[in-house]
Amino acid sequence: MTSEEPSAETAAQEAFLGLLVTPLVSVHEHSDLFYRVLSHRTVLTGWVGKLGYRLVIAGTVARLHRDPAGPQLTSAPPAWNPPSKRVLVLTALAAAACEDTDLTTTVQVLSDEVLALSASPSSQVTPYDPNFRSERQAFLGAVDVLAQLGILVRRTSDESLLRQWEQDGKGVGAGFEVDPEALLQFVDPYTVSLSLQAEALDEEAESARRTATRMQRLLRMLVEGTALLYADLHPVDAEYARTQRSRLAAIVEEMTGGTVETRAEGMLLRLPDRPGSSAVPVPFPVATAASWFALKLLDAAAAGRVPDGDGRIVLNRAEVASVAAQVYRDNKDALTVALRESPERMRTEVEPVLTGTSLIRVTPTGWTILPVAGRYRDPAATWEPASGGREAREHERDPDQGERTDHDDA
């Protein structure tokens, strides 16, 4: 092993993190990750088993199946910026259409198949209508999802054909090959069946299921969400997590190569910062106005407010509106066109950044600022002119090294 090659342990950890980010790994789209998974399949199978997941390697495809577990059927956390519901529906229909096509197909052929599937009497979705450009755009979004997964492998490079199809619905669009092995692993009926269970459990049965899946669920929270907050847990689970925190930390650190910090409110996983790492956390903060004004809004919302016993700060809707108006007034000259319309517009634009990074939770009554937000206190940023408006830029202070809240340390 040369000095530039990772150790076997590090390579296995990178493969594990890569699977969490890309649970359907095709050799056509992710060759390096696929061969790394293949090389460490024994270790990885043991690790994913601790989470209650399943690793399937079939031919040129590796698939991490995240089976739900526990009384609430918990699985992986939701994506920060997922495709629209319409794109997801068309993705499922396009995948079904792939099953009925030859190994080679085109955008137009798939579009025709999806039209027929969605218009069938047994269909329970809004019929797909390729006569509308918005529908064609959504369909191309679905095709792109399947291509990123390696289910569709692009075989034509003429982008003008694709643009023509998107603009006026004429031509073949683009040519693809269908990878049947990737398609077969796209959806697992067993996982779907578990996800759709609506079984009502009595108190004894619920307690038994909670006990049987406790370690799996706690590990998932820490590995997948990087933060395990005791206040989010059932009291029995919270007590178990407190007494077993050293064991939980050791398992998570072994699987990820990261460091688990133990705090009064819970546990926090810090992933290793390795060049070219497969771990792709939510990019925050980045040098955009939305990211930096999210920090500004978060800091202003927390200023002068004392966290409760769980390390949280709760604001009602009026308080959130007041904070947004203050940040808007203080920084109006630096706002981009998209944020300058009104304080409410600024808030609605940056709020998804804060919820997507799990720094706040939006409730019907307002905001709940979570303890992990303490890592981003007191941001410092300057703004310089850029094309299309002004963009925020990091300056002087790394927000991740910002001032912690009083509740950060255990």
C-alpha positions as CSV (number, residue, x, y, z in Angstrom):
1,M,0.0,0.0,0.0
2,T,1.4,3.4,-1.0
3,S,1.2,6.5,1.1
4,E,-1.6,7.7,-1.2
5,E,-3.8,4.6,-1.0
6,P,-6.3,4.4,1.8
7,S,-6.1,1.6,4.3
8,A,-8.6,-1.3,4.1
9,E,-10.5,0.2,7.0
10,T,-10.7,3.6,5.4
11,A,-11.7,2.2,2.1
12,A,-14.5,0.2,3.7
13,Q,-15.7,3.3,5.5
14,E,-15.7,5.3,2.3
15,A,-17.7,2.6,0.6
16,F,-20.2,2.5,3.5
17,L,-20.7,6.3,3.3
18,G,-20.9,6.1,-0.4
19,L,-23.8,3.6,-0.2
20,L,-25.6,5.9,2.2
21,V,-25.3,8.7,-0.4
22,T,-25.9,6.5,-3.5
23,P,-27.9,3.4,-2.4
24,L,-28.2,2.1,-6.0
25,V,-24.7,1.8,-7.3
26,S,-24.2,0.8,-11.0
27,V,-20.8,0.0,-12.5
28,H,-21.9,2.2,-15.5
29,E,-22.3,5.3,-13.4
30,H,-20.3,4.7,-10.2
31,S,-17.5,2.3,-11.2
32,D,-15.1,3.3,-8.4
33,L,-17.7,3.0,-5.7
34,F,-19.0,-0.2,-7.1
35,Y,-15.6,-2.0,-7.0
36,R,-14.9,-0.6,-3.6
37,V,-18.2,-2.0,-2.3
38,L,-17.4,-5.3,-4.0
39,S,-14.0,-5.5,-2.4
40,H,-15.4,-4.9,1.1
41,R,-18.8,-6.6,0.8
42,T,-18.2,-8.8,3.9
43,V,-17.5,-5.9,6.2
44,L,-20.2,-3.8,4.7
45,T,-22.8,-6.5,5.0
46,G,-22.1,-6.6,8.7
47,W,-22.3,-2.9,9.1
48,V,-25.5,-2.4,7.2
49,G,-27.0,-5.3,9.1
50,K,-26.5,-3.3,12.4
51,L,-28.7,-0.7,10.9
52,G,-31.4,-3.2,9.9
53,Y,-30.6,-2.6,6.2
54,R,-29.7,-5.1,3.4
55,L,-26.9,-5.0,0.9
56,V,-27.6,-6.8,-2.4
57,I,-24.9,-7.2,-5.1
58,A,-26.3,-8.5,-8.3
59,G,-24.0,-8.6,-11.4
60,T,-22.9,-5.0,-12.0
61,V,-25.2,-3.4,-9.4
62,A,-25.0,-3.0,-5.6
63,R,-28.1,-1.9,-3.8
64,L,-28.6,-0.8,-0.2
65,H,-32.2,-1.5,0.8
66,R,-33.3,0.6,3.7
67,D,-36.1,-1.4,5.2
68,P,-38.3,0.5,7.7
69,A,-38.0,-0.5,11.3
70,G,-39.8,0.1,14.6
71,P,-43.4,1.1,15.6
72,Q,-43.1,4.3,13.4
73,L,-41.5,2.4,10.5
74,T,-38.5,4.7,10.4
75,S,-36.1,4.5,7.5
76,A,-33.7,7.0,5.9
77,P,-34.2,10.7,6.5
78,P,-35.9,12.6,3.6
79,A,-33.7,14.3,1.0
80,W,-33.1,18.0,1.4
81,N,-34.0,19.0,-2.1
82,P,-35.9,16.1,-3.6
83,P,-37.5,16.1,-7.1
84,S,-41.0,17.3,-7.3
85,K,-43.9,14.9,-6.7
86,R,-44.7,14.9,-10.4
87,V,-41.2,14.0,-11.3
88,L,-41.2,11.2,-8.8
89,V,-44.5,9.8,-10.2
90,L,-43.2,10.0,-13.7
91,T,-40.0,8.3,-12.6
92,A,-41.9,5.3,-11.3
93,L,-44.0,5.2,-14.5
94,A,-40.8,5.4,-16.6
95,A,-39.2,2.6,-14.6
96,A,-42.3,0.5,-15.3
97,A,-42.1,1.4,-18.9
98,C,-38.5,0.2,-19.0
99,E,-39.6,-3.3,-18.1
100,D,-41.7,-3.5,-21.2
101,T,-39.1,-2.2,-23.6
102,D,-36.2,-3.7,-25.4
103,L,-32.7,-3.1,-24.0
104,T,-32.4,0.0,-26.2
105,T,-35.0,2.8,-26.2
106,T,-35.5,6.5,-26.7
107,V,-37.1,9.4,-24.9
108,Q,-40.0,9.4,-27.3
109,V,-40.6,5.6,-26.9
110,L,-40.5,5.9,-23.1
111,S,-42.8,8.9,-23.3
112,D,-45.3,7.0,-25.3
113,E,-45.2,4.1,-22.9
114,V,-45.7,6.4,-19.9
115,L,-48.6,8.0,-21.6
116,A,-50.3,4.6,-22.1
117,L,-49.6,3.5,-18.5
118,S,-50.9,6.7,-16.9
119,A,-54.1,6.7,-19.1
120,S,-55.0,3.1,-18.3
121,P,-58.3,2.5,-16.4
122,S,-56.4,1.0,-13.5
123,S,-54.1,4.0,-13.1
124,Q,-54.5,6.2,-10.0
125,V,-52.3,9.0,-11.1
126,T,-52.9,12.2,-13.1
127,P,-52.6,11.2,-16.8
128,Y,-49.3,12.3,-18.4
129,D,-49.8,14.7,-21.2
130,P,-46.7,15.2,-23.4
131,N,-48.5,18.0,-25.4
132,F,-47.6,20.4,-22.6
133,R,-44.0,21.5,-22.3
134,S,-44.2,21.5,-18.5
135,E,-45.0,17.8,-18.6
136,R,-42.2,17.1,-21.0
137,Q,-39.8,18.9,-18.7
138,A,-41.0,16.8,-15.7
139,F,-40.6,13.7,-17.8
140,L,-37.0,14.6,-18.7
141,G,-36.5,15.1,-15.0
142,A,-37.7,11.5,-14.4
143,V,-35.4,10.2,-17.2
144,D,-32.5,12.1,-15.5
145,V,-33.2,10.4,-12.2
146,L,-33.1,6.9,-13.9
147,A,-29.9,7.9,-15.7
148,Q,-28.2,9.0,-12.5
149,L,-29.1,5.6,-11.0
150,G,-27.6,3.8,-13.9
151,I,-30.9,2.3,-15.0
152,L,-30.8,4.2,-18.2
153,V,-27.4,4.5,-19.9
154,R,-27.1,7.4,-22.4
155,R,-26.0,6.3,-25.9
156,T,-26.4,9.5,-27.9
157,S,-24.5,12.7,-27.3
158,D,-26.4,15.1,-29.5
159,E,-27.9,17.5,-27.0
160,S,-29.8,19.3,-29.8
161,L,-32.1,16.3,-30.2
162,L,-33.0,16.4,-26.5
163,R,-33.6,20.1,-26.5
164,Q,-35.8,19.8,-29.6
165,W,-37.9,17.2,-27.9
166,E,-38.2,19.2,-24.7
167,Q,-39.2,22.4,-26.7
168,D,-41.7,21.0,-29.2
169,G,-42.1,17.3,-28.5
170,K,-40.6,16.3,-31.9
171,G,-37.9,13.8,-32.7
172,V,-36.6,10.9,-30.7
173,G,-35.0,12.9,-27.9
174,A,-32.0,10.8,-26.8
175,G,-31.1,7.1,-27.1
176,F,-30.6,4.9,-24.0
177,E,-29.8,1.4,-23.1
178,V,-31.7,-0.2,-20.2
179,D,-29.6,-1.9,-17.5
180,P,-31.9,-4.7,-16.4
181,E,-29.9,-5.5,-13.2
182,A,-30.2,-1.9,-12.0
183,L,-33.9,-1.8,-12.9
184,L,-34.5,-5.0,-10.9
185,Q,-33.0,-3.4,-7.8
186,F,-34.8,-0.1,-8.2
187,V,-37.7,-1.0,-6.0
188,D,-37.9,-4.0,-3.6
189,P,-41.5,-5.2,-3.0
190,Y,-40.5,-6.3,0.5
191,T,-39.4,-2.8,1.4
192,V,-42.4,-1.2,-0.2
193,S,-44.7,-3.6,1.7
194,L,-43.1,-2.7,5.1
195,S,-43.3,1.0,4.2
196,L,-47.1,0.8,3.5
197,Q,-48.0,-1.1,6.6
198,A,-50.6,0.6,8.7
199,E,-50.9,-1.9,11.4
200,A,-52.3,-0.7,14.7
201,L,-50.3,-2.1,17.6
202,D,-51.5,-2.4,21.2
203,E,-49.2,-1.1,23.9
204,E,-47.5,-4.5,24.5
205,A,-46.8,-5.1,20.8
206,E,-45.6,-1.6,20.3
207,S,-43.2,-1.9,23.2
208,A,-41.9,-5.3,21.9
209,R,-41.3,-3.8,18.5
210,R,-39.6,-0.8,20.0
211,T,-37.3,-2.9,22.0
212,A,-36.4,-5.3,19.1
213,T,-35.4,-2.4,16.8
214,R,-34.0,0.1,19.3
215,M,-30.3,-0.2,18.5
216,Q,-31.1,-0.1,14.7
217,R,-33.2,3.0,15.0
218,L,-30.7,4.9,17.2
219,L,-27.8,4.0,14.9
220,R,-29.8,5.2,11.9
221,M,-30.5,8.5,13.5
222,L,-26.8,9.1,14.3
223,V,-25.4,7.8,11.0
224,E,-28.0,9.1,8.6
225,G,-28.9,12.3,10.3
226,T,-25.5,12.9,12.1
227,A,-27.4,14.1,15.2
228,L,-29.3,12.1,17.8
229,L,-31.3,14.4,20.2
230,Y,-32.7,12.8,23.3
231,A,-35.7,15.1,23.2
232,D,-36.8,13.5,19.9
233,L,-36.9,10.0,21.3
234,H,-39.5,8.0,23.3
235,P,-38.5,8.3,27.0
236,V,-37.4,4.6,27.1
237,D,-35.3,5.0,23.9
238,A,-33.8,8.2,25.3
239,E,-32.7,6.5,28.5
240,Y,-31.2,3.6,26.6
241,A,-29.3,6.0,24.4
242,R,-27.9,7.8,27.4
243,T,-26.7,4.6,29.1
244,Q,-25.4,3.1,25.8
245,R,-23.8,6.3,24.3
246,S,-20.3,4.9,24.4
247,R,-21.3,1.7,22.7
248,L,-23.3,3.7,20.1
249,A,-20.4,6.0,19.5
250,A,-17.9,3.2,19.0
251,I,-20.1,1.4,16.4
252,V,-20.7,4.6,14.4
253,E,-17.1,5.7,14.5
254,E,-16.1,2.2,13.3
255,M,-18.5,2.4,10.3
256,T,-17.9,6.0,9.3
257,G,-14.4,6.9,10.5
258,G,-16.0,10.0,12.0
259,T,-16.0,11.3,15.6
260,V,-19.0,11.3,17.8
261,E,-19.4,14.1,20.3
262,T,-21.4,13.5,23.4
263,R,-23.5,16.4,24.7
264,A,-26.2,17.2,27.2
265,E,-28.8,17.2,24.5
266,G,-27.6,14.1,22.6
267,M,-24.9,12.9,20.3
268,L,-23.4,14.5,17.2
269,L,-21.4,12.7,14.4
270,R,-18.7,14.7,12.7
271,L,-17.7,13.0,9.5
272,P,-14.0,12.9,8.4
273,D,-12.9,15.6,6.0
274,R,-11.1,13.5,3.3
275,P,-10.3,14.7,-0.2
276,G,-12.6,13.0,-2.7
277,S,-14.6,11.4,0.1
278,S,-17.8,9.6,-0.8
279,A,-19.5,11.4,2.2
280,V,-21.4,14.3,0.7
281,P,-23.1,16.2,3.6
282,V,-25.6,19.0,2.9
283,P,-23.5,21.8,1.4
284,F,-23.9,24.5,4.1
285,P,-22.8,27.2,4.3
286,V,-21.8,27.9,0.7
287,A,-21.1,31.2,-1.0
288,T,-24.6,32.1,-2.0
289,A,-27.0,34.8,-0.7
290,A,-29.6,32.2,0.4
291,S,-27.0,30.3,2.5
292,W,-25.6,33.4,4.2
293,F,-28.9,35.1,4.9
294,A,-30.1,31.8,6.4
295,L,-27.2,32.2,8.8
296,K,-28.1,35.8,9.5
297,L,-31.7,34.9,10.1
298,L,-30.7,32.0,12.4
299,D,-28.3,34.1,14.4
300,A,-30.9,36.9,14.8
301,A,-33.6,34.4,15.9
302,A,-31.4,32.9,18.6
303,A,-30.0,36.2,19.9
304,G,-31.0,37.1,23.4
305,R,-33.2,33.9,23.8
306,V,-32.4,31.3,26.4
307,P,-32.6,27.6,25.3
308,D,-34.9,25.3,27.2
309,G,-33.8,22.3,29.1
310,D,-33.5,20.3,25.9
311,G,-31.3,23.0,24.3
312,R,-34.0,24.3,22.0
313,I,-35.3,27.8,21.3
314,V,-38.9,28.2,20.4
315,L,-40.3,31.2,18.5
316,N,-43.9,31.9,17.6
317,R,-44.9,33.0,14.1
318,A,-45.0,36.7,15.1
319,E,-41.4,36.5,16.5
320,V,-40.2,34.8,13.4
321,A,-41.8,37.5,11.2
322,S,-40.2,40.2,13.4
323,V,-36.8,38.7,13.2
324,A,-37.1,38.4,9.4
325,A,-38.1,42.1,9.1
326,Q,-35.1,43.1,11.2
327,V,-32.6,41.1,9.1
328,Y,-34.3,42.5,6.0
329,R,-33.9,46.1,7.1
330,D,-30.4,45.7,8.3
331,N,-29.1,44.0,5.1
332,K,-31.5,45.3,2.4
333,D,-28.7,46.6,0.2
334,A,-27.0,43.3,0.1
335,L,-30.0,41.2,-0.8
336,T,-30.3,39.7,-4.2
337,V,-33.3,40.3,-6.5
338,A,-34.9,37.1,-5.4
339,L,-34.7,38.0,-1.7
340,R,-35.3,41.8,-1.9
341,E,-39.1,41.7,-2.6
342,S,-40.1,41.6,1.0
343,P,-39.1,40.2,4.4
344,E,-41.6,37.4,3.9
345,R,-40.1,36.5,0.5
346,M,-36.6,36.5,2.1
347,R,-37.8,34.2,4.9
348,T,-39.6,31.7,2.5
349,E,-36.5,31.6,0.3
350,V,-34.0,30.8,3.1
351,E,-36.2,28.8,5.4
352,P,-35.8,25.6,3.4
353,V,-32.0,25.9,3.8
354,L,-32.4,25.8,7.6
355,T,-34.9,23.0,7.6
356,G,-32.9,21.0,5.1
357,T,-29.8,21.2,7.3
358,S,-31.8,20.2,10.4
359,L,-31.0,23.5,12.2
360,I,-34.6,24.4,12.7
361,R,-38.0,22.8,12.5
362,V,-41.0,24.7,11.2
363,T,-44.2,24.0,13.1
364,P,-47.7,25.4,12.7
365,T,-47.0,27.8,15.5
366,G,-43.5,29.0,14.4
367,W,-39.9,27.8,14.6
368,T,-38.0,25.4,16.9
369,I,-34.2,26.1,16.7
370,L,-32.4,22.9,17.5
371,P,-29.2,22.6,19.6
372,V,-27.0,21.8,16.6
373,A,-27.6,25.4,15.5
374,G,-25.1,26.5,18.1
375,R,-22.3,25.6,15.7
376,Y,-23.3,28.4,13.4
377,R,-23.6,31.3,15.8
378,D,-22.2,34.8,15.0
379,P,-21.5,34.4,11.3
380,A,-19.4,37.1,9.5
381,A,-19.9,37.7,5.8
382,T,-19.3,40.4,3.2
383,W,-21.0,40.9,-0.1
384,E,-19.5,41.7,-3.5
385,P,-21.2,42.5,-6.8
386,A,-21.8,39.4,-9.0
387,S,-23.7,38.6,-12.1
388,G,-27.5,38.7,-11.5
389,G,-27.1,40.3,-8.1
390,R,-24.9,40.3,-5.0
391,E,-23.7,37.0,-3.5
392,A,-22.6,36.4,0.0
393,R,-19.1,35.4,0.7
394,E,-17.4,33.9,3.7
395,H,-15.1,36.3,5.5
396,E,-13.0,36.2,8.6
397,R,-14.8,33.5,10.5
398,D,-15.7,29.9,9.7
399,P,-19.2,29.5,11.0
400,D,-18.6,25.9,12.0
401,Q,-16.1,27.3,14.5
402,G,-18.6,29.8,15.8
403,E,-19.8,30.3,19.4
404,R,-21.6,27.4,20.9
405,T,-24.8,27.6,22.9
406,D,-24.7,27.0,26.7
407,H,-26.1,23.6,26.0
408,D,-23.5,22.3,23.6
409,D,-21.2,20.6,26.1
410,A,-22.3,17.4,27.9
